Amino acid sequence: MSTEAKQSTKKKKKDAPKLLRGFKDTMPEDQKYWEFVLSAVYKAARDYGFSYIETPVLEESRLFERSVGETSDIVSKELFRFNLPTPEDSDEVGVEVALRPEGTASVMRAYLEHGMINQPQPVKVWYWMSMFRYERPQAGRYRQHNQFGFEILGDTTPLIDAQLIIMVYSLYRSLGLDVVIPINSMGDPDCRPGYLNALSEFLGTKSKLLCEDCRKRAKKNPLRVLDCKQETCHEAVADAPQILDFLCEPCKDHFVSVLEYLDELDVPYALSPHLARGLDYYTRTTFEVYIKKNDQEEGGKLHAIGGGGRYDGLAENIGGREVPGTGMAAGIERIILALKENNIPVPSIHKRDIFIAQLGNEAKRKALRLFEEMRGRGWSVAESFSKDGLSAQLERANKLGVQFTLILGQKEILDGTVIIRDMSSGIQEEVNYTKLFTELEKRLAQPTVAKVLLDEQNPEEQEADMEDAGEEETTHKSEPQLFEDHNHGKEVDTD
Ligand code: AMP
C-alpha cells in the first residue's frame, strides 16, 4: 500500500462517525432482557384487554406544549424541535415539529383524530415506543430511550386507576422486581388552584434556596418546583403544603376509593404528598414505581422505573372534546438495568433441544435439509454450519444447552444412519435415518439428566427455564414425517 493510501486509511479511521452522546446501541447480548420484558408486557396487555397502538415519532410541537406543558422541563428544555422544510412549489408553511418525548399526548391525539370516542368505552391501548429528550446524559438517563405504556381512555371511575396500578404492580412482580409505588392526588381544576396559591406563597419564603428556574416556576407553575431535580430545591420543598389538605370532596372520595382498592390486593403503595410528576396534564391519581431495595439504599434518589396517573383535562387542553383517561409509562432501559443489578434470572432465548452437527460436504447438504425439515415441523433445533470440526460444533451445542446432538458424517451418509448423542451423559447411539424422528421423540419424552437437574433447581430459575420450554413441548406432538414428503414421495437416498 502506498504511503498516501496508508495515510488516507488512517485519516478515515480517525474521523469515523461515533455514537452520539446520550444515545446507546442495544446489543445482541441484551436481547434476552428485551424479550423477557416484552413477553411480560404482552401477557399483561392480553390479560387486561389492551390493544396495541403506535404513533409517529414526529408530532407538531404544540401537541406537547399543550399537554406536557410549556413550563415543564420536558418541553422547555428537552424537546428535540425543528421546522419541517417547506416543500418547493408549495404554499404549505413549514410546521414546527418535535420528536415525541412521551406517549400519552400522542395516544390522546390519535384517539381524538380517529373518532375512537365512538367505540365502546373505555378504550384500552398499549404501546412500546422510543422517546426523545435532550437531557444531560447520565446512568439510566438517555436522550433516546424506550417506554412501554398502557392508557385507558373514556372512563372516570377510581376502580380503573386502581386496576391499572394493580396490573403494573403484578407486571413488575412477574419480572421478579420488588417495587414500591409512591402515590398522590393532583386534585382537579376546582381544588388545585387553592393549593397552587398556598404552594406559591410558601415558595416565596424559600426563594433564596431555589434554583434560578424554580424561582420563575414558583409563580408561573409552582408544581414544577416539586419535581425539580436540583438538590437544594428538593430540600426547600420538604415542608411545603400538601395537596391532600386542599382536595375537594369529589377528589378526596376518588383518592380514598383508589387506595381502598389497592389495600384490597395488598399493593405496596406509599402515600407521597409531594409527588407531582414532571408533566402538567395530571389530575387526581398520580403514581411512580421504584425498586424497593435500591430506593432505601440510595435514600430515594434512584430514577423511577415507571409512572403514571389520571389526565382528565388532557383532551381538552390539546383542543379536543372532554375525554377522561388514566395511564402509565415505564422506562425499558431502566427496567433492564434493574434486572441486571438485582441478578434476576432471565430465560435464555437461544435454548434449543437438538443440535445438528455435520462433517464433510455430503453431510453438510443433508444437514442443511434436515435443519429446514425439523424447523418447519416445529422442532427446536440449532446448527453451526459454518464450522467444520466436530469438537467446535459440540462446544457450540453445549453452550446452547441442547439435550441431543445429531451427528452426520461421511460414514453415516453411506450407511443411511445418524448418530444421536445425549449431551448430558455423552452416550452416542447410531440409529437408522428413517427412524430418526421417532427415536428423538422417544428420547425427548424421557426424563433426562438435565430434566432431573431442573427439578432440583430453585423455583424461580425453573420458572424461567420452563417458560422457554413450554412452547416447544406442544410442537413435538405432531407425528414426525420423514424426508419422503419433502421429496414428492420419493425416499431420500442417504448416499
Ligand atoms: P416520565 O413520563 O418522565 O415519567 O417517564 C416515564 C418513564 O420513562 C420513567 O419512569 C423512566 O423509567 C423512563 N425515563 C424517563 N426519562 C428517561 C430517560 N431520559 N432515559 C431513560 N429512561 C427514562
Residues whose N, C-alpha, C, O or C-beta is under 5 A from the ligand:
A	BS01	AMP	E102 R133 E135 G140 R141 Y142 H145 Q147 A304 I305 G306 G307 A329 A330 G331 R334
